[in-house]
Amino acid sequence: AGPASGGQHWIPQLGRFLDAEPRVRVATLHKYPLQTCFVAPTQPQFPTLAHLLAPLASRGLADSIAPFVRVAHARHVALRIDEMNTDSCGTAPGVSDAFASALWALDAVFQMARVGVDGVNLHSYPSATYQLFKFTHLDGRWSAFVSPEYYGLQMFAEAAPPRARLLEVSGARGRVRAWATREPNGTVHVVLINEDSARSETIAVRIPAVRGPATLTRLLGRGLSATTGTTLGGQTFGSSTGTLSGHSTASTVRGSRGGYVVSVPGASAAMLTIAPAPGPGG
C-alpha cells in the first residue's frame, strides 16, 4: 500500500508511482477539507462551522480525488483514503468536536463512495479536537466519551453495510442532501441531511415499486456547535458500554402513493429503512 501522502505536489504523481511500484495493490491518499496551520481565517479552508458544512468540504473534497480514483482503477488497484478528518492540523475546537462534524462526516463519506473510493479511514489520536472517542481513568474506574462525529459515521455504517450499492437520487431541496442505498437482500436506506440550522424541511421520498412500512431513525444534536448531547435513534454510546443504549425513538412511517413524508429538523439527519416486501407465502 502507498504512497500514504496528501501533498498537493505528490498526489498528481500517483500514476507514475503505481507504474514504478507494481507490487502496490492499494493506493493510499490523505484528504482534509480544512486546516488551521497555513491558511488565513478568511479562506474557505479555515475551520469554521460554515466552512465545514459548505459543499467544498464534502462534495468538493471527493471531486478533488475522483481523477486519482480513475488512475488507480485503470491499473486494477484499489484507492483508499487512509487518513481523513475535519482539520489537517487537529486543532479546531468548536468545529471538529461539534455536532456539525457528525453531519459533515455522514455526507463526506457518502461523497467518497460516490466517486468510487474503495474505503476511508478516519484519523484520530489523543488530544486532537477531532478524536472520535476518549477514555478517562479516575478513582480506579474507566469511562469513555464518544464524539459527535462518530455518531455520523455510525449512521453511514448502518445505511451502507457491506455490498450495498448507491442509488440515483434527485429532487433534494434547499440545504438537504440526500443519499440512498440498496442492500443485496433488497433493503433500501434513504439518508436525508439538513445542514441548515434555522430551517426544517419536509421531504416526500418516492422510491419506484417500494411502498412498505419504513423505519425512521434520526441523528440529533443540541445545535451545530454542541459538543455533547448527540443521539442516534434516541440512543447514545454512554460512558462505558461502547454500544448504543437507551430508549430507542425509531418510528414507523407508512408509505403511500405520494411516497414517504419525512420532516427533517434543522441541523439533523434522518434515515429511512425499508425492508423488501415478503414474497408469496412468506
N, C-alpha and C positions, 0 to 999 in steps of 0.2 A: 504494500500500500504506500502511496505517496502522491504528491510531494508534501502534503500537510502544510500548505502555505496560503496566506491571504494577501500577500503583497501584490499591489497593483501592477508591478512590473514582472512578477513571476507567473501569475495566473495565465496571461496570454501565451506563455511558453509551454502550456500543458501538452499540446500536441507533440512538440519536439521532445519533451520529457518522456512521454509514453513511447515514442518511437525508439528512443535511446535505451529504454528500460522495459524490454518486452516481458519481464517476469511480473511486472506490476499488474494486479488483477482488480484493484480498487483504487481509483483516483480520489484523493482526499484534498479538499479545499476548505478554507476558513472564510466565514462571512458574518459581518456585524452591520446593522443598519446605522448605528450611532457611535460616536466616540467623544470622549471628554478631552483627550490629551492634545490633539493637534488642530482643533478647529475653533473658530470664534463662535460665541453664543448666537450670532445672527445667522449662522449657516444651518441648512436643513439637517445636517448630520449631528448637530449638537443635541445632547439629550434633554428633551422636554417631553411632556406628555403629548402635546400636539404633534411633535416630530415623530414620536414613536408610533402614533396611530395614523400617520399620513401614508398614502399609498406607496410613496417612495420607500418606506421602511419595510414593507411586506411584498407587495407585487413588484415594486422596483428592484428589491433585493433579489427576488427569484429571477426576474428578467435578465439581470446582470450576469447570472450564472448559466442561463439557458444555452448560449453558444458553446460553452465548455461541456455541458451535458452531451451535446451532439458530437463534440470532438471525442469524448470518451467512448460513447456508444458506437461510433463508427469503427472503433478499434476493438469492440466487444469487451469493453472494460466498464465496470460499474462506476458511478460517480457518487460519492458520499460527502456531504458537508459534515466533516468530522469535528468541527468546532464552530458553534454559533450561539449567540445570545444577544441581548439588547445593546450593550455598550462595550466596545472593544477594550476599554481601559478598566472595566469592572468597578467603576466608582461613580454611580449616578443615583444617589439617594433621592427618594421621592419620585423616581421614574422606574428604574429597574426592579425595585421592590414593591411597586404599587400594583393595584388591580389592573391597571392599563396593560401591564406586561402579560397578564393572562389572556386578554383579548388579542394582543399582538402575537403571542406565541401560537394561539389557535389558528389564526389566519396565516401567519408566516409559514408554518409547516405545511399547511394545505397548499400554499403558493409554490413551495418547493416541489411538492408532489405533482402539481400542475405542469411544471416544466420538465418533469421526468427524472428528478433527483431520486436516487435509489435509497437514501436514508439520511438521517440527520442525527447528530449528537449535540445535545445542549451542554455548553460549557458551564462548569460550576466549580467553585473552590471556596474554602472557608474564608470569611471576611469580605468576599465580593458582595456588592449590593445585589447582584443578580443570582446569588446562590439559591438553589432550588429548595434546600432544606438545611436546617442546622440543629445541632444537638447541644444540650446543656447538662452538665453534671453538677448537682447541687445537693448537699446534705446526704450524700450516698445514693442519690436517685438520678436516673437519666430522664430527660424529657426532650421532645422533638418539636420543631416548628416547621411546617410545610408552607412555602411561599406561595403567593397568589399565582405566579407563573405556572407552577406545577399543576394547578387545577385546570388551566387551559390546555396543557399537554395531555392531562388525563382525559378530557373531553375528546381531544383529537384521537387518542388511542381507542376510545370506545366507538368513535364514528368511523374510523378507518382501521379495522382489525386486519390481520394478515390475509392477503389475497383479495381484499376488497378493491374495487376499481372506482375511479372518479366518474361521475355522470355529468353530462352537459347541463348547465344551469343558465337560465335567462330571466330577466324581469325583476331583479332585486332593485329596491328603491332607496333613494337618499343615501345615507351612510351605512346601510345594511349590506353586509357581504354574505353571500350565500354559497354553500357547498353541499354536494350530495354524493353519496357513495352507494354501491350495491355489493353486498357480500355474495360469495358463491352460492349460498343457500337461498338467495333472493331477498334477504332483509335489506331494506333501504333506510339510510340515515340522511337526514337533511339538517344542516347546521346553519343557523342564522346569527350573525354577529352585528350588533348595533353599537357602534363606537361613538355615537352622538350622545353625550351625557345629558343633554337637555330635552331630548325628544324621544318619545315612544313611537314605535311603528307597529302597524297591524298588517300582517302579510298573509296572503292566500297562497298556500303551497299546493300546486297541482302536479301530480305525477301520473302519467298515462297508465291506465289499466290498474292503478293502485287506489283502493278506497277503504281498506280495512281500518280498524281502530289503530291509533298510533300512541306511543308513549312519549310524553313531553318531559324533557329534563332541562333544567335551567342552570346556567353558570351566573352567579350573582355576587356582587361585592357591595361595599358601602359607599362606592363612588370611585371614579378613576384613580384618585390619589390615595385611596385607602390601602394600608399595608396589612390589615387584619380583617377578619370577618368574611372571607371568601367562602362560598358554599357551592357544591355541585349536587344538584338534585336535593338540596336542603341538607346535605351531609358535609362533614368536614373530616380531615385526617386526624383531628385531635392532637394530643401531645405525646402519645406513647404507642398506639396500636400500629401505625403505619398503614392502616386500611381505612377506607371511608366508613364512617359510622354515624349513628344518629338517625332521627326520624326522616325517612325519605319523603320528599314532596313531589316526586314524579307523578304525573297525572295522565289521564287518558283523553285523547282528542279524537272525536269521531269524524270520519271523512264524509263528504257529500259530493254532489255534482260540482260544487264550487271549490272543492279541494279541502284542505285543512287550514282553518283560520287560526293564526298564531299571533298573539301580541308579544312584542319584544321590547321591554322597557329600555330606556336609555342606559348606556354603559352596562350591557349584559349580553349574554348569548343564550340561545335555545337550541335544543336538538330534538328533532322528531325521529322516532324509530318505528318503522312499520314492518312487521313480520309478514312473510308471504302467507296468503290465504291457504288453508289446508286443502289438499286435493280431495276428490270424491272418496268418501268413506273414511277420511282421516283428518 
